[in-house]
């Protein structure tokens, strides 16, 4: 059974379109499949980043100024 899809108009840089078309031909995959996979990858990366932020939200913060002072105090600057 085929899943429902939504049609969208996307404007691509001509060189990106050519590269996508060539990759589609080389891999025997549709341009839509390649685009969907790329978007899923980007969203998965965003989800991982958000999870990391959530896991670290209770960590104490350190200002840039204090960080530089600490580097200097430890002889790293």
C-alpha distances in whole Angstrom, upper triangle without the diagonal:
4,6,9,12,16,18,22,25,26,30,30,33,34,34,31,29,31,30,27,26,28,26,23,25,26,23,21,18,18,20,18,16,20,21,18,19,23,22,21,24,26,25,25,29,30,28,30,33,33,33,36,38,37,38,42,42,45,47,50,50,53,54,55,58,58,56,59,62,60,60,63,65,63,64,61,62
4,7,9,13,15,18,21,22,26,26,30,30,31,28,26,27,27,23,23,25,23,20,22,24,21,18,16,15,17,14,13,17,18,15,17,20,19,18,21,24,22,23,26,27,26,28,31,31,31,34,36,36,37,40,41,44,45,49,48,51,52,52,56,56,54,56,59,58,58,61,63,61,62,59,60
4,6,10,13,16,19,21,24,25,29,29,30,27,25,27,27,23,23,26,23,21,23,25,22,20,17,15,17,13,13,16,16,13,15,18,17,16,19,21,20,20,24,24,23,26,28,28,28,31,33,32,34,37,37,41,42,45,45,48,49,49,53,53,51,54,57,55,55,58,60,58,60,57,58
4,7,10,13,17,19,22,24,27,28,30,26,24,27,27,23,23,26,24,21,24,26,23,21,18,16,17,13,13,17,16,13,16,19,17,16,20,21,20,21,24,24,24,26,29,28,29,32,33,33,35,37,38,41,43,46,45,48,49,49,53,53,51,54,57,56,55,59,60,59,60,57,58
4,7,10,13,15,19,20,24,25,26,23,21,24,24,20,20,23,22,19,22,24,22,20,16,14,14,10,11,14,13,11,14,16,14,14,18,19,18,20,23,23,22,25,27,27,28,31,32,32,34,37,37,40,42,44,44,46,47,47,51,51,49,51,55,54,53,57,58,57,59,55,56
4,6,10,12,16,18,22,23,25,22,20,23,23,20,20,24,22,20,23,25,23,22,18,15,14,11,13,15,13,11,15,16,14,15,19,19,18,20,23,22,23,26,27,27,28,31,32,32,34,36,36,40,41,44,43,45,46,46,49,50,49,51,54,53,53,56,58,57,58,55,55
4,7,10,13,15,19,20,22,20,17,20,21,18,18,22,21,18,21,24,22,21,18,14,13,10,13,15,13,12,16,17,15,17,20,20,19,22,24,24,24,28,29,28,30,33,33,34,36,38,38,42,43,46,44,46,47,46,50,51,49,51,54,54,53,56,58,58,59,55,55
4,6,10,12,16,18,20,17,15,19,20,17,17,21,20,18,21,24,23,22,18,15,13,10,13,15,12,12,15,15,13,16,19,18,18,21,23,22,23,26,27,27,29,32,32,32,35,37,37,40,41,44,42,44,44,44,47,48,47,48,52,51,51,54,56,55,56,53,53
4,7,10,13,15,17,15,13,17,18,15,16,20,20,18,21,24,23,22,19,16,13,11,15,15,12,13,17,16,15,18,20,19,19,23,24,23,25,28,28,28,31,33,33,34,37,38,38,42,43,45,43,45,44,43,47,49,47,48,52,52,51,53,56,55,56,52,52
4,6,10,12,14,12,10,14,15,13,14,18,18,17,20,22,21,21,18,15,12,11,14,14,10,12,15,14,13,16,18,17,17,21,22,21,23,26,26,27,29,31,31,32,35,36,36,40,41,42,41,42,41,41,44,46,44,45,49,49,48,50,53,52,53,49,49
4,7,9,12,10,9,13,14,13,14,17,18,17,20,22,22,22,20,17,13,13,17,15,12,15,17,16,15,19,20,18,20,23,23,23,25,28,27,28,31,32,32,34,37,37,37,41,42,43,41,42,41,40,44,46,44,45,48,48,47,50,52,52,52,48,48
4,6,8,6,6,9,11,10,11,14,15,15,18,19,20,20,18,16,12,13,16,14,11,14,16,14,14,18,18,17,19,22,22,22,25,27,27,28,31,32,32,34,36,37,37,41,41,43,41,41,41,39,43,45,43,43,47,47,45,48,51,50,50,46,46
4,6,5,6,9,10,10,12,14,15,16,18,20,21,22,20,18,14,16,18,16,14,17,19,16,17,20,20,19,21,24,23,24,27,28,28,29,32,33,33,35,38,38,38,42,42,43,41,41,40,39,42,44,42,42,46,46,45,47,50,49,49,45,45
4,5,5,6,9,10,10,12,14,15,17,18,20,21,19,18,14,16,19,16,15,19,20,18,19,23,22,21,24,27,26,27,30,31,31,33,35,36,36,39,41,41,42,45,45,47,44,45,44,42,45,47,45,45,49,49,47,50,53,52,52,48,47
4,5,5,6,9,10,11,12,14,15,16,18,20,19,17,14,17,19,16,15,19,19,17,19,22,21,21,24,26,25,26,29,30,30,32,34,35,35,38,40,40,41,45,44,45,43,44,43,41,44,46,43,44,47,47,45,48,51,50,49,45,45
4,5,5,6,8,10,10,12,14,15,16,18,16,15,11,14,15,12,11,15,16,13,15,18,18,17,20,22,21,23,26,27,26,29,31,31,32,35,36,37,38,41,41,43,41,41,41,39,42,44,42,42,46,46,44,46,49,48,48,44,44
4,5,5,6,9,10,10,12,14,15,16,14,13,9,12,14,12,11,15,16,14,15,19,19,18,21,23,23,24,27,28,29,30,33,34,34,37,38,39,40,44,44,45,44,44,44,42,46,47,45,45,49,49,47,50,53,52,51,48,47
4,5,5,6,9,10,11,12,14,15,15,13,11,14,16,13,13,17,18,16,18,21,21,21,24,26,26,27,30,31,31,33,35,36,37,39,41,41,43,46,46,48,46,46,46,44,48,49,47,47,51,51,49,51,54,53,52,49,48
4,5,5,6,8,10,10,12,14,13,13,10,13,14,11,12,16,15,14,16,19,18,19,22,23,23,25,27,28,28,31,33,33,34,37,38,39,40,44,43,45,43,44,44,42,45,47,44,45,48,48,46,49,51,50,50,46,46
4,5,5,6,9,10,10,12,10,9,6,10,11,8,8,12,12,11,14,16,16,17,19,21,21,23,25,26,27,29,31,32,33,35,36,37,39,42,42,44,43,44,44,42,46,47,44,45,49,48,46,49,52,50,50,47,47
4,5,5,6,9,10,10,10,9,7,10,12,10,11,14,15,14,17,19,19,20,23,24,25,26,28,30,30,32,34,35,37,38,40,41,42,46,46,48,46,47,47,46,49,51,48,49,53,52,50,53,56,54,54,50,50
4,5,5,6,9,10,10,10,9,13,14,11,13,16,16,16,19,21,20,21,24,25,25,28,30,30,31,34,35,36,38,40,41,42,43,47,47,49,47,48,48,46,50,51,48,49,53,52,50,53,55,54,53,50,50
4,5,5,6,8,8,9,8,12,11,8,11,14,13,13,16,18,17,19,21,22,22,25,27,27,28,31,32,33,35,37,38,39,40,44,44,46,45,45,46,44,48,49,46,47,50,50,48,50,53,51,51,47,48
4,6,5,6,5,6,6,9,9,7,10,13,12,13,16,17,17,19,21,22,23,25,27,28,29,31,33,34,36,37,38,40,41,45,45,47,46,47,48,46,50,51,48,49,53,52,50,53,55,54,54,50,51
4,6,5,7,8,9,12,12,11,14,16,16,17,19,21,21,23,25,26,27,29,31,31,33,35,36,37,39,41,42,43,45,48,48,51,50,51,51,49,53,54,51,52,56,55,53,56,58,56,56,53,53
4,6,8,10,11,14,13,12,15,17,16,17,20,21,20,22,25,25,26,29,30,30,32,34,35,36,38,40,41,42,44,47,47,50,48,49,50,48,52,53,50,51,54,53,51,54,56,54,54,51,51
4,5,9,10,13,11,10,13,15,13,14,18,18,18,20,23,23,24,26,28,28,30,32,33,34,36,38,38,40,42,45,45,48,47,48,48,47,51,52,49,50,53,52,50,53,55,53,53,50,51
4,7,9,12,10,10,14,15,14,16,19,19,20,22,24,24,26,28,29,30,32,34,35,36,38,39,40,42,44,47,47,50,49,50,51,50,54,54,51,53,56,55,53,56,59,57,57,53,54
4,7,8,6,7,10,11,11,13,15,16,17,19,21,21,23,25,26,27,29,31,31,33,35,36,37,39,41,44,44,47,46,48,48,47,51,52,49,51,54,53,51,55,57,55,55,52,52
4,5,5,6,9,10,11,13,14,15,17,19,20,21,23,25,26,27,29,30,32,33,35,36,37,39,41,44,45,47,46,48,48,47,51,52,49,51,54,53,52,55,57,56,56,52,53
4,5,5,6,9,10,11,12,14,15,17,18,20,21,23,24,26,27,29,30,32,33,35,36,38,39,42,43,45,44,45,46,45,48,50,47,48,52,51,50,53,55,53,54,50,51
4,5,5,6,8,10,10,12,14,15,16,18,20,21,22,24,26,27,28,30,31,33,34,36,37,41,41,44,43,44,45,44,48,49,46,48,51,51,49,53,55,53,54,50,51
4,5,5,6,9,10,10,12,14,15,16,18,20,21,22,24,25,27,28,30,31,33,35,36,39,40,43,42,44,44,43,47,48,45,47,51,49,48,52,54,52,53,49,50
4,6,5,6,9,10,11,12,14,15,17,19,20,21,23,24,26,27,29,30,32,33,35,38,38,41,40,41,42,41,45,46,43,44,48,47,46,49,51,49,50,46,47
4,5,5,6,9,10,11,12,14,15,17,18,20,21,23,24,26,27,29,30,32,33,36,37,39,38,40,40,39,43,44,41,43,46,46,44,48,50,48,49,45,46
4,5,5,6,9,10,10,12,14,15,16,18,20,21,22,24,26,27,28,30,31,35,35,38,37,39,40,39,43,44,41,43,46,46,45,48,50,48,49,46,46
4,5,5,6,9,10,10,12,14,15,16,18,20,21,22,24,25,27,29,30,33,34,37,36,38,38,38,42,42,40,41,45,44,42,46,48,46,47,44,44
4,5,5,6,9,10,11,13,14,15,17,19,20,21,23,24,26,27,29,32,32,35,34,35,36,35,39,40,37,39,42,41,40,43,45,44,44,41,41
4,5,5,6,8,10,11,12,14,15,16,18,20,21,22,24,26,27,30,31,33,32,34,35,34,38,39,36,38,41,41,40,43,45,44,45,41,42
4,5,5,6,9,10,10,12,14,15,16,18,20,21,22,24,25,29,30,32,32,34,35,34,38,39,36,38,42,40,40,43,45,43,44,41,42
4,5,5,6,9,10,11,12,14,15,17,18,20,21,23,24,28,28,31,30,32,33,32,36,36,34,36,39,38,37,40,42,40,41,38,39
4,5,5,6,9,10,11,12,14,15,17,18,20,21,22,26,26,29,28,29,30,29,33,34,31,33,37,36,35,38,40,39,40,36,37
4,5,5,6,9,10,10,12,14,15,16,18,20,21,24,25,28,27,29,30,30,34,34,32,34,37,36,36,39,41,39,41,38,38
4,5,5,6,9,10,10,12,14,15,16,18,20,23,24,27,26,28,30,30,34,34,31,34,37,35,35,38,40,38,40,36,38
4,5,5,6,9,10,11,12,14,15,17,18,22,22,24,24,26,27,26,30,30,28,30,33,32,31,35,36,35,36,33,34
4,5,5,6,9,10,11,12,14,15,16,20,20,23,22,24,25,25,29,29,27,29,32,31,31,34,36,35,36,33,34
4,5,5,6,9,10,10,12,14,15,19,20,23,22,25,26,27,30,30,28,31,34,32,32,36,37,36,38,35,36
4,5,5,6,9,10,11,12,14,17,18,21,21,23,25,25,29,29,26,29,32,30,30,33,34,33,35,32,33
4,5,5,6,9,10,11,12,16,16,18,18,20,21,22,25,25,23,26,28,27,27,30,32,30,32,29,30
4,5,5,6,9,10,10,14,15,18,17,20,21,22,26,26,24,27,29,28,29,32,33,32,34,31,32
4,5,5,6,9,10,13,14,17,18,21,23,24,27,27,25,28,30,28,29,32,33,32,34,32,33
4,5,5,6,9,11,12,15,15,18,20,21,24,23,21,24,27,25,25,29,29,28,30,28,29
4,5,5,6,9,10,13,13,15,17,19,22,21,20,23,25,24,24,28,29,28,30,28,29
4,5,5,8,10,13,14,17,20,21,25,24,22,26,28,26,27,30,31,30,33,30,32
4,6,8,9,12,14,17,20,21,25,23,22,25,27,25,26,29,29,28,31,29,31
4,6,5,9,10,13,16,18,21,19,18,21,23,21,22,26,26,25,28,26,27
4,6,8,9,13,15,18,20,19,18,22,23,22,23,27,27,26,29,27,28
4,6,9,12,15,18,21,19,18,22,23,21,23,26,26,25,29,27,29
4,6,10,13,15,18,16,15,19,20,18,19,23,22,22,25,23,25
4,7,10,13,15,13,12,16,17,15,17,20,20,20,23,22,23
4,7,10,12,10,10,14,15,14,16,18,18,19,22,20,21
4,7,8,6,6,10,11,10,12,15,15,16,18,17,17
4,5,5,6,9,10,11,12,14,15,17,19,17,17
4,5,5,6,9,10,11,12,14,15,17,15,14
4,5,5,6,9,10,11,12,14,16,15,13
4,5,5,6,9,10,10,12,14,14,13
4,5,5,6,9,10,11,13,11,11
4,5,5,6,9,10,11,9,8
4,5,5,6,9,10,10,9
4,5,5,6,9,9,9
4,5,5,6,5,6
4,5,5,6,5
4,5,8,8
4,6,8
4,6
4
